[in-house]
Amino acid sequence: MNSGEAGHSNPELRQRAKQALRNQMRMVRNALPQSACEARSLEILKRLLDLAELQGAATVLAFASIRKEVRTQAILEAARSAGKRIALPRVHGDELRLHLVDSESRLAPGAFSVPEPAEGDESIEPGEVDFALVPALAVDPRGYRIGYGGGYYDRLIPRLRNACTCAVAYDFQLISEVPEQPFDVSVDLVITDSRVIRTA
């Protein structure tokens, strides 16, 4: 029996393992000095800007980073300077709705204290996105990730049918295998401050 078969036959155990990893990675990341956070984020930005998938994208979905997450502001500014449309998610019930933002857009703390666009900002459909940045507390080389537990991105990613999906995380957040479950969805790329991984 391979690991996937074993995991799917023990969903409760797998869920507990995910929660333990989530708590551990949150604690380790929170201990990261601010200077290291900025330096590692800059390395991730450099790798992102070299990607043909991002260079060729007209519409980019990103997220507004909080606390010690990979800093996304410079990524947004670089994409905007390259003439790309930028969208950010807004929590609506149990789903993420996507809204276009520009340098004049005012973000306000929304669900989970994450800065969100205003409800009245122009919305777009997930199928319009060409490149999507996805947050992660932990991620593996197959593209499976551990988020914050709400499942929002696992529900959104299948709707991003025309997009290259890319998880961004610090290199210490890359683990050998996420204990994924049937509802988990993998991403196409994983970028850390040390490597670019194209998943199978």
C-alpha positions as CSV (number, residue, x, y, z in Angstrom):
1,M,0.0,0.0,0.0
2,N,1.5,3.4,-1.0
3,S,1.4,6.5,1.2
4,G,-1.6,8.0,-0.7
5,E,-3.7,4.8,-0.2
6,A,-2.8,4.6,3.5
7,G,-3.6,8.3,4.0
8,H,-6.9,8.2,2.3
9,S,-8.0,5.2,4.4
10,N,-7.2,7.2,7.6
11,P,-8.7,10.7,6.9
12,E,-9.0,11.6,10.5
13,L,-5.3,10.8,11.2
14,R,-4.3,12.7,8.1
15,Q,-6.3,15.7,9.2
16,R,-4.7,15.7,12.6
17,A,-1.3,15.5,10.9
18,K,-2.1,18.5,8.7
19,Q,-3.2,20.5,11.7
20,A,0.0,19.7,13.5
21,L,2.1,20.8,10.5
22,R,0.0,23.9,10.2
23,N,0.6,24.9,13.8
24,Q,4.3,24.0,13.6
25,M,4.9,26.0,10.4
26,R,3.0,29.0,11.7
27,M,5.2,29.1,14.8
28,V,8.4,28.7,12.8
29,R,7.4,31.4,10.3
30,N,6.4,33.8,13.1
31,A,9.9,33.4,14.5
32,L,11.4,34.6,11.3
33,P,13.1,38.0,11.7
34,Q,11.6,40.8,9.7
35,S,14.9,41.3,7.8
36,A,14.9,37.6,6.8
37,C,11.3,37.8,5.7
38,E,12.1,40.8,3.4
39,A,15.3,39.2,2.0
40,R,13.7,35.8,1.3
41,S,10.7,37.6,-0.3
42,L,13.0,39.5,-2.6
43,E,14.6,36.2,-3.8
44,I,11.1,34.8,-4.5
45,L,10.3,37.9,-6.5
46,K,13.4,37.5,-8.7
47,R,12.4,33.9,-9.5
48,L,8.9,34.9,-10.2
49,L,9.9,37.6,-12.7
50,D,12.0,35.1,-14.6
51,L,8.9,32.9,-15.3
52,A,7.6,32.8,-18.8
53,E,4.2,32.0,-17.4
54,L,4.1,35.3,-15.5
55,Q,5.7,37.3,-18.3
56,G,3.0,36.1,-20.7
57,A,0.1,36.7,-18.3
58,A,-2.4,39.5,-18.9
59,T,-4.3,39.0,-15.7
60,V,-2.6,38.1,-12.4
61,L,-4.4,36.9,-9.2
62,A,-2.4,37.6,-6.1
63,F,-3.0,38.0,-2.4
64,A,-2.3,40.7,0.1
65,S,0.2,39.3,2.5
66,I,-0.1,39.6,6.3
67,R,2.2,39.1,9.3
68,K,5.2,37.0,8.2
69,E,3.8,35.7,4.8
70,V,5.9,36.1,1.7
71,R,5.7,39.8,0.9
72,T,3.6,40.3,-2.2
73,Q,3.5,44.1,-2.5
74,A,6.6,44.2,-4.7
75,I,5.2,41.4,-6.8
76,L,2.0,43.4,-7.3
77,E,4.0,46.6,-8.2
78,A,6.2,44.7,-10.7
79,A,3.2,43.1,-12.4
80,R,1.3,46.4,-12.5
81,S,4.4,48.2,-14.0
82,A,4.4,45.5,-16.7
83,G,0.9,46.5,-17.7
84,K,-0.9,43.5,-16.2
85,R,-4.3,43.5,-14.6
86,I,-4.2,42.7,-10.9
87,A,-6.9,40.9,-9.0
88,L,-7.2,40.2,-5.3
89,P,-9.6,37.8,-3.6
90,R,-12.5,38.8,-1.3
91,V,-14.2,36.2,0.9
92,H,-17.9,35.9,0.2
93,G,-19.5,33.1,2.2
94,D,-17.5,30.0,1.6
95,E,-15.9,31.1,-1.6
96,L,-13.4,33.7,-2.9
97,R,-14.6,36.3,-5.4
98,L,-12.0,38.1,-7.5
99,H,-11.8,41.9,-7.9
100,L,-9.5,44.1,-10.0
101,V,-7.3,46.5,-8.1
102,D,-5.0,49.3,-9.1
103,S,-2.6,51.7,-7.3
104,E,-5.6,53.8,-6.1
105,S,-7.6,50.9,-4.6
106,R,-8.2,51.0,-0.9
107,L,-8.0,47.6,0.8
108,A,-9.6,46.9,4.1
109,P,-9.2,44.1,6.6
110,G,-11.8,41.4,5.8
111,A,-12.2,37.8,6.8
112,F,-9.3,36.6,8.9
113,S,-7.9,40.1,8.9
114,V,-6.6,39.7,5.3
115,P,-6.7,43.0,3.4
116,E,-9.4,42.7,0.7
117,P,-10.8,44.9,-2.1
118,A,-14.0,46.7,-1.7
119,E,-17.2,44.8,-2.7
120,G,-17.9,47.5,-5.3
121,D,-14.6,47.1,-7.1
122,E,-14.8,45.6,-10.6
123,S,-15.1,41.8,-10.4
124,I,-13.8,39.2,-12.8
125,E,-14.4,35.5,-13.3
126,P,-11.8,32.9,-12.3
127,G,-11.5,31.9,-16.0
128,E,-10.0,35.3,-16.8
129,V,-6.9,34.8,-14.7
130,D,-3.7,33.7,-16.5
131,F,-1.4,33.4,-13.5
132,A,-2.4,32.9,-9.8
133,L,-0.3,33.3,-6.7
134,V,-1.4,31.0,-3.9
135,P,-0.4,31.3,-0.2
136,A,0.9,28.3,1.8
137,L,1.9,27.5,5.3
138,A,3.6,24.3,3.9
139,V,3.9,22.8,0.5
140,D,5.5,19.8,-1.1
141,P,7.2,19.1,-4.4
142,R,4.0,17.7,-5.9
143,G,2.3,21.0,-5.4
144,Y,0.1,20.0,-2.5
145,R,-0.1,22.7,0.1
146,I,-1.3,23.3,3.7
147,G,-3.2,26.6,4.0
148,Y,-5.1,28.1,6.9
149,G,-7.7,25.4,7.0
150,G,-10.7,27.1,5.3
151,G,-10.4,25.3,2.0
152,Y,-11.0,28.5,0.0
153,Y,-8.1,28.0,-2.5
154,D,-8.9,24.3,-2.9
155,R,-12.3,25.4,-4.1
156,L,-11.0,28.2,-6.2
157,I,-8.1,26.5,-8.0
158,P,-10.3,24.2,-10.1
159,R,-12.1,27.2,-11.3
160,L,-8.9,28.9,-12.5
161,R,-9.1,26.7,-15.6
162,N,-6.8,29.0,-17.8
163,A,-4.3,29.9,-15.1
164,C,-0.9,28.7,-14.1
165,T,-1.2,28.3,-10.3
166,C,1.9,29.0,-8.2
167,A,2.4,28.6,-4.5
168,V,4.9,30.9,-2.9
169,A,6.6,30.0,0.4
170,Y,9.9,30.3,2.2
171,D,12.2,27.3,1.6
172,F,11.8,26.0,5.1
173,Q,8.1,25.6,4.4
174,L,8.9,23.0,1.7
175,I,8.3,19.6,3.2
176,S,8.7,16.2,1.6
177,E,5.0,15.2,1.5
178,V,1.8,17.0,2.6
179,P,-0.7,14.5,4.0
180,E,-3.2,15.4,1.3
181,Q,-6.9,14.4,1.3
182,P,-9.3,13.8,-1.6
183,F,-10.5,17.4,-1.6
184,D,-7.0,18.9,-1.7
185,V,-5.9,20.4,-5.0
186,S,-2.3,20.8,-6.2
187,V,-0.7,23.8,-7.9
188,D,1.4,23.9,-11.0
189,L,4.5,25.6,-9.6
190,V,6.2,26.0,-6.2
191,I,8.6,28.9,-5.7
192,T,10.7,29.4,-2.7
193,D,13.6,31.7,-2.0
194,S,15.9,28.9,-3.2
195,R,14.2,27.0,-6.0
196,V,11.5,26.7,-8.6
197,I,9.6,23.4,-8.8
198,R,7.4,22.5,-11.6
199,T,5.0,19.9,-10.3
200,A,3.9,16.8,-12.2
